[in-house]
Amino acid sequence: MKFAVITFPGSNCDHDIYYAVGTVMGADVDFVSHHETSLAGYDVVLLPGGFSYGDYLRCGAIARFSNIMPAVIEFAKAGKPVFGTCNGFQILLEAGLLPGALKPNAQLKFVCDTIPLNVCQTETMFTNAYEKDTCIQLPIAHGEGNYYCDEETLAQLKENKQIIFTYAGENPNGSLENIAGITNEAGNVLGMMPHPERAMEELLGSTDGVKFFQSIINHLRKVTV
Ligand SMILES: NC(=O)CC[C@H](N)C(=O)O
């Protein structure tokens, strides 16, 4: 079982997610540069948070054209797990792997906080280790996290149970219906603004991210048995 952490110029949560998966969860993990064109040998792809290409144009809009992205798209189309946090979520939306868009935060300010989140679905490859109806605490740190989609897309997200995380307290960025994280229709691509990789140790304030990565590992064990 091997994880790939894709690194873009300006990624700044790549080491956090590498540490979360490699050191805390004890899984095999590599950094894979945006220059690469193949993901052969990997079972999970992680797109980290950060400020890829300085957030120019729109967050994620340039990274989406990186050399590695055709391989990420092919990996996703094959039904394998792809996870993007924060800037990773922005890149997945720009690449068309998830529906909708992220606009600048409603208050036009960068938000940096730890906030409560509802885990809305637990029968997914990313959340199966959480109890049903759980509320967890995860950090956020972003300027463009205001999720938006049209009414038809919103109806589909609800119908297909693609809304996985919602903000449980005050909406920190103006997101439609408090949406914090969604999957694609097939359920193997998940993007979210909060950072589970920064909630892995009591010393840092929360361990609520551990079950997120445990869920992916549970899923892989099940499908590879
Ligand atoms: N932590 C991050 O990934 C930041 C995301 C993005 N650059 C923003 O400010 O919205």
The ligand as an SDF file (V2000), in Angstrom:
LIG
                    3D

 10  9  0  0  0  0  0  0  0  0999 V2000
   -3.6770   26.1970    3.1190 N   0  0  0  0  0  0  0  0  0  0  0  0
   -3.9420   26.2650    1.8370 C   0  0  0  0  0  0  0  0  0  0  0  0
   -3.8990   25.2620    1.1280 O   0  0  0  0  0  0  0  0  0  0  0  0
   -4.2450   27.6020    1.2530 C   0  0  0  0  0  0  0  0  0  0  0  0
   -5.1110   27.4610    0.0480 C   0  0  0  0  0  0  0  0  0  0  0  0
   -5.1670   28.6650   -0.8810 C   0  0  0  0  0  0  0  0  0  0  0  0
   -3.9010   29.0710   -1.3080 N   0  0  0  0  0  0  0  0  0  0  0  0
   -6.0110   29.7430   -0.2570 C   0  0  0  0  0  0  0  0  0  0  0  0
   -5.5070   30.6540    0.3590 O   0  0  0  0  0  0  0  0  0  0  0  0
   -7.2070   29.6450   -0.3760 O   0  0  0  0  0  0  0  0  0  0  0  0
  1  2  1  0
  2  3  2  0
  2  4  1  0
  4  5  1  0
  5  6  1  0
  6  7  1  0
  6  8  1  0
  8  9  2  0
  8 10  1  0
M  END
$$$$
